[in-house]
Amino acid sequence: MTVKSIRRAYQVIKIALNYGLDELIPSKLKPWYFRLLRCSFFWLRNKHKDKVGGERLKLAMQELGPVYIKFGQMLSTRRDLLSDEWAEELAMLQDRVPPFDSSVAKAQIEAELGAPIETYFDDFDDVPLASASISQVHTAKLKSSGAEVVLKVLRPNVEAQVHADLQLMSQSAQFLETLLGQGNRLRPAEVVEDYRTTIEGELNLKLEALNAIKLRNNFLDSGSLYVPFMYEEFCFTRLIVMERIYGIPVSDKAALEAQGTNLKLLAERGVELFFTQVFRDNFFHADMHPGNIFISTEHPEDPFYIGLDCGIMGTLTEQDKRYLAENFLAFFNRDYTRIAQLYIESGWVSADTDIVAFEQAIKVVCEPMFNKPLDEISFGHVLLELFRTARRFDMVVQPQLVLLEKTLLYIEGLGRQLYPQLDLWKTAKPFLEGWMAEQIGPIGMAKKIKKEFPYWADKLPELPELIYDNLKMGKNFVNSQNLLLERYLKQQQKAHKSNYLLVTSAVLVICGTILFAQNATLWASYGSIGIGAILWLFGWRSRPKNRKF
Ligand SMILES: Nc1ncnc2c1ncn2[C@@H]1O[C@H](COP(=O)(O)OP(=O)(O)OP(=O)(O)O)[C@@H](O)[C@H]1O
């Protein structure tokens, strides 16, 4: 540990204790050394006794800075780990990060461009358009075309800060895990690792630009999602330049209503967009929060979404997608046995899970959901409850599914906020059923054949050789089996012979001893014992050696 990280550790401890975070750990989980450590910082007291736990955690994270703010945002999406109150409290964490000096931003931009800003841009605005946890956004115009653009630049030193804080978090999580025991539901080390992958991805703006280009191309002619154009020649690890967009933040419902937006259509399009991204493209935006989604001001009767910040994108395997779709369909058919089977088939829970108990647990959480009308059931909530249940049966955490569940919950919440009568099931069911039919029906089969055809066409000329090799292998296998059998039979014969000699020798030795004890003819008793001993020697020598087949 360096002096710097010790100083940072003290700062973190100070803020944590000032917000009484130590008091949030149940006393039975605080061993004597923890209490001793706490006492050694006796001058640091909880200054926020009047606030509830979740709020204290939120405030502490806000004070700790960008890394912890983002961590809090991510933690708020892990509703499988946190209670709803805590999750809601943490979800309120906003990027209330003060902007950094625009001269620093300019210097960073010029370092990436390798030239003064004026070489490529006009009207660079020193006042940032937005200042977020990881980056800051400035507006300008392209010199070449006059197009309005935004320059998104990473905060100075943010990488070092993130890495140092991550290391500290990781060490604390390990410590907490030792404290709570391996089997604890909270799994702090796993949560931190999950976060590491997320935040490290965000530190590379070039990656964000590439994601945005892919998403933009997927929806280029869709009329439901617009992703700003990226100026690739100005996209680097610490700086990206993109088209400036104008829109209404999705959370501003009053403004949307004022311009006469068709909210029903907008809400339905949101759900469709989600399912299209997941099932058709297997590439979904996984950092949906109001700051990243805007609504078009053009033709409000046929509105479209504008998506920003593609730093965190999710993908699923073909198998995950199929199990997921089947999961939803099985849920709506109330087929809990199928749900339990799906979790086992997919490997999300172990194959030796007690399927009857698991099915029962699924039924207990799912059945009450049907007390509501079908159109009020939330897919995200279903998934959340199923994951919570599966965790009790030691489900291995699937980060890609957690991302998906969080996005789904958000999309549904958003849809209902925009249009409270939104019928999710009606919007999603045809999509899911159509997709499933494509996967397992004749169309699916034809698609698979079409997809695999180039591979088989490539392998076809090798087929005769492969058949010959396999036949040869088969013949060799039969030969080696015969050899083993022959060896085995010989061993058996030897064993029989040896057993016979050993038993006879034992009988002769016993008879000789009895004759000797009864003072019978001495030569007969000595002869019997002698022959017995010789036979024992032969029997012992001829016993089969302990060979492996
Ligand atoms: N192309 C754009 N046109 C107009 N405004 C933009 C554009 N890109 C970003 N912004 C503004 O900048 C804000 C922050 O951008 P962005 O979300 O990409 O940054 P971030 O650092 O990744 O934030 P966070 O990770 O905390 O969500 C957006 O909420 C939006 O207001």
The ligand as a Gaussian input file, in Angstrom:
#p B3LYP/6-31G(d) Opt

LIG

0 1
 N      -24.729000      14.077000     -28.473000
 C      -25.205000      14.811000     -27.484000
 N      -26.011000      15.856000     -27.739000
 C      -26.518000      16.606000     -26.744000
 N      -26.251000      16.409000     -25.439000
 C      -25.445000      15.380000     -25.100000
 C      -24.882000      14.543000     -26.102000
 N      -24.121000      13.627000     -25.477000
 C      -24.209000      13.871000     -24.155000
 N      -25.006000      14.920000     -23.912000
 C      -25.368000      15.486000     -22.586000
 O      -24.352000      15.141000     -21.660000
 C      -24.875000      14.383000     -20.564000
 C      -23.838000      13.357000     -20.112000
 O      -23.496000      12.529000     -21.189000
 P      -23.198000      11.004000     -20.988000
 O      -24.341000      10.361000     -20.301000
 O      -22.798000      10.453000     -22.297000
 O      -21.943000      11.077000     -19.988000
 P      -21.399000      10.005000     -18.947000
 O      -20.163000      10.546000     -18.316000
 O      -21.260000       8.712000     -19.635000
 O      -22.530000       9.957000     -17.856000
 P      -22.995000       8.750000     -16.944000
 O      -22.013000       7.669000     -17.170000
 O      -22.975000       9.272000     -15.565000
 O      -24.352000       8.427000     -17.478000
 C      -26.154000      13.766000     -21.147000
 O      -27.081000      13.490000     -20.104000
 C      -26.647000      14.869000     -22.080000
 O      -27.351000      15.839000     -21.355000

